[in-house]
Amino acid sequence: MKRPRQRPLTRELMLVIAVKLVLIVTIKLVFFSDAVKPDSDEVARALLTQPSPAQRNSNP
């Protein structure tokens, strides 16, 4: 009887799972590793200068 790693389907499935794990880790590191540290003054200024949704809807 063959060992499980020698069966073609099992080997292919293990390869696909390994590639998916590497892809998930890579995406996580590339897109989510940098912490966002906004300056509080800039955030406050941006929030105060943007019109609220109520103000946008009141304009005809």
KEGU-644004 format. One line per field, with one value per atom (N, C-alpha, C, O, CB): chain; atom name; residue number from 1; y, x, z. Coordinates in nm, 2 decimals. Glycine has a CB too. Example, Ala and Ser with C-alpha at 12.3 -4.5 7.8 and 13.67 -1.06 7.14 Angstrom:
BEGIN
chain	[A, A, A, A, A, A, A, A, A, A]
name	[N, CA, C, O, CB, N, CA, C, O, CB]
resi	[1, 1, 1, 1, 1, 2, 2, 2, 2, 2]
Y	[-0.57, -0.45, -0.33, -0.33, -0.45, -0.22, -0.11, 0.00, 0.11, -0.06]
X	[1.32, 1.23, 1.32, 1.42, 1.13, 1.28, 1.37, 1.29, 1.34, 1.41]
Z	[0.78, 0.78, 0.78, 0.85, 0.90, 0.71, 0.71, 0.79, 0.80, 0.57]
***
This chain:
BEGIN
chain	[A, A, A, A, A, A, A, A, A, A, A, A, A, A, A, A, A, A, A, A, A, A, A, A, A, A, A, A, A, A, A, A, A, A, A, A, A, A, A, A, A, A, A, A, A, A, A, A, A, A, A, A, A, A, A, A, A, A, A, A, A, A, A, A, A, A, A, A, A, A, A, A, A, A, A, A, A, A, A, A, A, A, A, A, A, A, A, A, A, A, A, A, A, A, A, A, A, A, A, A, A, A, A, A, A, A, A, A, A, A, A, A, A, A, A, A, A, A, A, A, A, A, A, A, A, A, A, A, A, A, A, A, A, A, A, A, A, A, A, A, A, A, A, A, A, A, A, A, A, A, A, A, A, A, A, A, A, A, A, A, A, A, A, A, A, A, A, A, A, A, A, A, A, A, A, A, A, A, A, A, A, A, A, A, A, A, A, A, A, A, A, A, A, A, A, A, A, A, A, A, A, A, A, A, A, A, A, A, A, A, A, A, A, A, A, A, A, A, A, A, A, A, A, A, A, A, A, A, A, A, A, A, A, A, A, A, A, A, A, A, A, A, A, A, A, A, A, A, A, A, A, A, A, A, A, A, A, A, A, A, A, A, A, A, A, A, A, A, A, A, A, A, A, A, A, A, A, A, A, A, A, A, A, A, A, A, A, A, A, A, A, A, A, A, A, A, A, A, A, A]
name	[N, CA, C, O, CB, N, CA, C, O, CB, N, CA, C, O, CB, N, CA, C, O, CB, N, CA, C, O, CB, N, CA, C, O, CB, N, CA, C, O, CB, N, CA, C, O, CB, N, CA, C, O, CB, N, CA, C, O, CB, N, CA, C, O, CB, N, CA, C, O, CB, N, CA, C, O, CB, N, CA, C, O, CB, N, CA, C, O, CB, N, CA, C, O, CB, N, CA, C, O, CB, N, CA, C, O, CB, N, CA, C, O, CB, N, CA, C, O, CB, N, CA, C, O, CB, N, CA, C, O, CB, N, CA, C, O, CB, N, CA, C, O, CB, N, CA, C, O, CB, N, CA, C, O, CB, N, CA, C, O, CB, N, CA, C, O, CB, N, CA, C, O, CB, N, CA, C, O, CB, N, CA, C, O, CB, N, CA, C, O, CB, N, CA, C, O, CB, N, CA, C, O, CB, N, CA, C, O, CB, N, CA, C, O, CB, N, CA, C, O, CB, N, CA, C, O, CB, N, CA, C, O, CB, N, CA, C, O, CB, N, CA, C, O, CB, N, CA, C, O, CB, N, CA, C, O, CB, N, CA, C, O, CB, N, CA, C, O, CB, N, CA, C, O, CB, N, CA, C, O, CB, N, CA, C, O, CB, N, CA, C, O, CB, N, CA, C, O, CB, N, CA, C, O, CB, N, CA, C, O, CB, N, CA, C, O, CB, N, CA, C, O, CB, N, CA, C, O, CB, N, CA, C, O, CB, N, CA, C, O, CB, N, CA, C, O, CB, N, CA, C, O, CB, N, CA, C, O, CB]
resi	[1, 1, 1, 1, 1, 2, 2, 2, 2, 2, 3, 3, 3, 3, 3, 4, 4, 4, 4, 4, 5, 5, 5, 5, 5, 6, 6, 6, 6, 6, 7, 7, 7, 7, 7, 8, 8, 8, 8, 8, 9, 9, 9, 9, 9, 10, 10, 10, 10, 10, 11, 11, 11, 11, 11, 12, 12, 12, 12, 12, 13, 13, 13, 13, 13, 14, 14, 14, 14, 14, 15, 15, 15, 15, 15, 16, 16, 16, 16, 16, 17, 17, 17, 17, 17, 18, 18, 18, 18, 18, 19, 19, 19, 19, 19, 20, 20, 20, 20, 20, 21, 21, 21, 21, 21, 22, 22, 22, 22, 22, 23, 23, 23, 23, 23, 24, 24, 24, 24, 24, 25, 25, 25, 25, 25, 26, 26, 26, 26, 26, 27, 27, 27, 27, 27, 28, 28, 28, 28, 28, 29, 29, 29, 29, 29, 30, 30, 30, 30, 30, 31, 31, 31, 31, 31, 32, 32, 32, 32, 32, 33, 33, 33, 33, 33, 34, 34, 34, 34, 34, 35, 35, 35, 35, 35, 36, 36, 36, 36, 36, 37, 37, 37, 37, 37, 38, 38, 38, 38, 38, 39, 39, 39, 39, 39, 40, 40, 40, 40, 40, 41, 41, 41, 41, 41, 42, 42, 42, 42, 42, 43, 43, 43, 43, 43, 44, 44, 44, 44, 44, 45, 45, 45, 45, 45, 46, 46, 46, 46, 46, 47, 47, 47, 47, 47, 48, 48, 48, 48, 48, 49, 49, 49, 49, 49, 50, 50, 50, 50, 50, 51, 51, 51, 51, 51, 52, 52, 52, 52, 52, 53, 53, 53, 53, 53, 54, 54, 54, 54, 54, 55, 55, 55, 55, 55, 56, 56, 56, 56, 56, 57, 57, 57, 57, 57, 58, 58, 58, 58, 58, 59, 59, 59, 59, 59, 60, 60, 60, 60, 60]
Y	[-0.12, 0.00, 0.13, 0.13, 0.00, 0.22, 0.34, 0.43, 0.43, 0.42, 0.51, 0.61, 0.72, 0.74, 0.66, 0.79, 0.90, 1.01, 1.07, 0.96, 1.04, 1.15, 1.10, 1.19, 1.19, 0.97, 0.93, 0.92, 0.90, 0.79, 0.94, 0.93, 1.07, 1.17, 0.90, 1.06, 1.19, 1.29, 1.41, 1.16, 1.25, 1.34, 1.40, 1.52, 1.27, 1.33, 1.38, 1.48, 1.58, 1.27, 1.44, 1.53, 1.67, 1.77, 1.47, 1.66, 1.78, 1.86, 1.99, 1.74, 1.80, 1.88, 1.94, 2.06, 1.78, 1.87, 1.93, 2.05, 2.15, 1.83, 2.04, 2.15, 2.27, 2.39, 2.11, 2.25, 2.36, 2.43, 2.55, 2.30, 2.35, 2.41, 2.49, 2.60, 2.30, 2.44, 2.51, 2.64, 2.75, 2.43, 2.64, 2.76, 2.86, 2.98, 2.73, 2.82, 2.91, 2.97, 3.09, 2.83, 2.89, 2.95, 3.05, 3.16, 2.83, 3.03, 3.12, 3.25, 3.36, 3.06, 3.24, 3.35, 3.43, 3.56, 3.31, 3.37, 3.44, 3.51, 3.63, 3.34, 3.45, 3.52, 3.63, 3.74, 3.41, 3.62, 3.73, 3.85, 3.96, 3.68, 3.82, 3.93, 4.00, 4.12, 3.88, 3.92, 3.98, 4.07, 4.18, 3.87, 4.02, 4.10, 4.23, 4.33, 4.02, 4.22, 4.33, 4.44, 4.56, 4.28, 4.40, 4.50, 4.54, 4.65, 4.45, 4.45, 4.47, 4.49, 4.49, 4.37, 4.49, 4.49, 4.63, 4.65, 4.42, 4.73, 4.87, 4.93, 4.94, 4.95, 4.97, 5.03, 5.17, 5.25, 5.03, 5.21, 5.34, 5.43, 5.41, 5.34, 5.54, 5.63, 5.77, 5.85, 5.62, 5.80, 5.94, 6.04, 6.02, 5.94, 6.16, 6.28, 6.33, 6.35, 6.39, 6.34, 6.38, 6.51, 6.53, 6.37, 6.61, 6.74, 6.73, 6.80, 6.84, 6.66, 6.64, 6.57, 6.61, 6.56, 6.47, 6.40, 6.49, 6.49, 6.27, 6.57, 6.66, 6.76, 6.79, 6.73, 6.82, 6.92, 6.86, 6.92, 6.97, 6.73, 6.67, 6.64, 6.66, 6.54, 6.60, 6.57, 6.70, 6.70, 6.50, 6.81, 6.93, 7.00, 7.07, 7.03, 6.98, 7.04, 6.96, 7.02, 7.06, 6.84, 6.76, 6.79, 6.79, 6.61, 6.81, 6.82, 6.69, 6.58, 6.88, 6.70, 6.58, 6.53, 6.61, 6.61, 6.41, 6.35, 6.43, 6.45, 6.21, 6.49, 6.57, 6.70, 6.74, 6.60, 6.76, 6.88, 6.85, 6.93, 6.94, 6.73, 6.70, 6.68, 6.72, 6.57, 6.61, 6.58, 6.70, 6.70, 6.47, 6.81, 6.93, 7.02, 7.10, 7.01, 7.00, 7.09, 7.04, 6.92, 7.09, 7.13, 7.08, 7.06, 7.02, 7.18]
X	[0.08, 0.00, 0.09, 0.19, -0.10, 0.05, 0.13, 0.11, 0.00, 0.09, 0.21, 0.20, 0.11, 0.10, 0.34, 0.04, -0.05, 0.01, -0.05, -0.12, 0.14, 0.21, 0.24, 0.28, 0.33, 0.23, 0.27, 0.15, 0.17, 0.33, 0.03, -0.09, -0.09, -0.08, -0.22, -0.12, -0.12, -0.22, -0.19, -0.14, -0.34, -0.45, -0.41, -0.43, -0.58, -0.36, -0.33, -0.21, -0.21, -0.29, -0.11, 0.00, -0.04, 0.00, 0.11, -0.14, -0.19, -0.27, -0.25, -0.27, -0.35, -0.43, -0.34, -0.36, -0.53, -0.24, -0.14, -0.07, -0.05, -0.04, -0.03, 0.03, -0.06, -0.02, 0.08, -0.19, -0.28, -0.31, -0.31, -0.42, -0.32, -0.34, -0.22, -0.23, -0.37, -0.10, 0.02, 0.03, 0.07, 0.15, 0.00, 0.00, -0.10, -0.07, -0.02, -0.22, -0.32, -0.27, -0.30, -0.45, -0.21, -0.17, -0.06, -0.06, -0.11, 0.03, 0.14, 0.08, 0.12, 0.24, -0.02, -0.09, -0.16, -0.16, -0.19, -0.23, -0.30, -0.21, -0.23, -0.39, -0.10, 0.00, 0.07, 0.09, 0.11, 0.09, 0.15, 0.06, 0.10, 0.19, -0.07, -0.16, -0.18, -0.18, -0.30, -0.18, -0.19, -0.07, -0.09, -0.21, 0.05, 0.17, 0.17, 0.21, 0.29, 0.14, 0.15, 0.05, 0.08, 0.13, -0.08, -0.19, -0.22, -0.26, -0.31, -0.19, -0.24, -0.13, -0.16, -0.33, 0.00, 0.10, 0.14, 0.19, 0.23, 0.11, 0.15, 0.03, -0.08, 0.17, 0.07, -0.03, -0.06, 0.03, 0.01, -0.19, -0.23, -0.22, -0.29, -0.37, -0.14, -0.13, -0.16, -0.07, 0.01, -0.29, -0.32, -0.29, -0.30, -0.47, -0.26, -0.24, -0.38, -0.47, -0.16, -0.40, -0.53, -0.58, -0.70, -0.54, -0.49, -0.53, -0.58, -0.67, -0.41, -0.51, -0.55, -0.68, -0.76, -0.44, -0.70, -0.83, -0.94, -1.05, -0.82, -0.92, -1.03, -1.06, -1.17, -0.98, -0.96, -0.98, -1.05, -1.14, -0.84, -1.02, -1.09, -1.24, -1.33, -1.02, -1.26, -1.40, -1.48, -1.60, -1.40, -1.42, -1.50, -1.52, -1.62, -1.42, -1.44, -1.46, -1.55, -1.60, -1.33, -1.57, -1.66, -1.81, -1.84, -1.63, -1.89, -2.04, -2.10, -2.06, -2.11, -2.19, -2.25, -2.35, -2.39, -2.32, -2.40, -2.50, -2.63, -2.69, -2.53, -2.67, -2.79, -2.77, -2.87, -2.82, -2.66, -2.63, -2.63, -2.67, -2.50, -2.58, -2.57, -2.71, -2.74, -2.48, -2.80, -2.93, -3.02, -3.12, -3.00, -2.99, -3.08, -3.06, -3.15, -3.05, -2.95, -2.93, -3.01, -3.01, -2.78, -3.09, -3.18, -3.10, -3.15, -3.28]
Z	[0.00, 0.00, 0.00, 0.07, 0.12, -0.08, -0.09, 0.03, 0.09, -0.22, 0.06, 0.17, 0.12, 0.00, 0.22, 0.21, 0.17, 0.08, -0.01, 0.29, 0.11, 0.03, -0.11, -0.19, 0.11, -0.14, -0.27, -0.36, -0.49, -0.26, -0.31, -0.40, -0.47, -0.41, -0.32, -0.61, -0.68, -0.64, -0.63, -0.83, -0.61, -0.56, -0.43, -0.41, -0.55, -0.34, -0.21, -0.22, -0.16, -0.11, -0.30, -0.33, -0.39, -0.35, -0.41, -0.48, -0.55, -0.45, -0.45, -0.67, -0.37, -0.27, -0.17, -0.13, -0.20, -0.12, -0.03, -0.09, -0.02, 0.02, -0.22, -0.29, -0.30, -0.28, -0.43, -0.34, -0.35, -0.21, -0.21, -0.40, -0.11, 0.03, 0.07, 0.12, 0.13, 0.04, 0.07, 0.00, 0.05, 0.05, -0.13, -0.21, -0.16, -0.15, -0.36, -0.13, -0.07, 0.06, 0.08, -0.05, 0.15, 0.27, 0.25, 0.32, 0.36, 0.16, 0.13, 0.07, 0.11, 0.03, -0.01, -0.07, 0.03, 0.03, -0.18, 0.12, 0.23, 0.32, 0.35, 0.31, 0.36, 0.44, 0.37, 0.43, 0.49, 0.24, 0.17, 0.16, 0.18, 0.03, 0.13, 0.12, 0.25, 0.26, 0.07, 0.36, 0.49, 0.53, 0.58, 0.60, 0.49, 0.52, 0.44, 0.49, 0.50, 0.31, 0.22, 0.25, 0.26, 0.08, 0.28, 0.29, 0.43, 0.46, 0.23, 0.53, 0.67, 0.77, 0.89, 0.71, 0.73, 0.83, 0.87, 0.98, 0.77, 0.79, 0.82, 0.90, 0.86, 0.69, 1.02, 1.11, 1.06, 1.03, 1.26, 1.06, 1.03, 1.15, 1.25, 0.96, 1.14, 1.25, 1.21, 1.18, 1.32, 1.19, 1.14, 1.25, 1.37, 1.10, 1.20, 1.29, 1.33, 1.25, 1.22, 1.46, 1.51, 1.46, 1.44, 1.66, 1.44, 1.39, 1.25, 1.21, 1.40, 1.17, 1.03, 1.02, 0.93, 0.95, 1.10, 1.10, 1.14, 1.08, 1.19, 1.24, 1.29, 1.19, 1.16, 1.42, 1.12, 1.02, 0.90, 0.84, 0.97, 0.86, 0.75, 0.78, 0.70, 0.71, 0.91, 0.95, 0.96, 0.92, 1.08, 1.00, 1.01, 0.88, 0.87, 1.10, 0.78, 0.65, 0.56, 0.46, 0.58, 0.58, 0.50, 0.54, 0.65, 0.50, 0.44, 0.47, 0.52, 0.48, 0.35, 0.62, 0.67, 0.57, 0.48, 0.81, 0.58, 0.49, 0.49, 0.38, 0.52, 0.60, 0.61, 0.53, 0.46, 0.75, 0.53, 0.45, 0.30, 0.22, 0.50, 0.27, 0.12, 0.07, -0.04, 0.10, 0.14, 0.10, 0.09, 0.02, 0.18, 0.17, 0.18, 0.06, 0.03, 0.30, -0.01, -0.13, -0.25, -0.28, -0.17, -0.32, -0.43, -0.56, -0.66, -0.46]
***
